[in-house]
Amino acid sequence: MENSSTYKVTIVDIKMPFMSMMVFMIKAAIAAIPAFLILSFIITGISILLSSIFGGAMMMS
């Protein structure tokens, strides 16, 4: 590991056929659905935990 130089790369253009881009975007949208559900369950669990620790009824008074 003697050569530890780094290179900076700049992407200028991506040439991709329209149908391939469309399929990629559809797959990304479908993959976002389970990711959103998992994040919402985690956030709900954290908010339930925090409201049980700090007493959620205090907000009502």
Secondary structure, DSSP 8 states (H G I E B T S, - for coil): -----------------HHHHHHHHHHHHHHHHHHHHHHHHHHHHHHHHHHHHHTGGGGG-
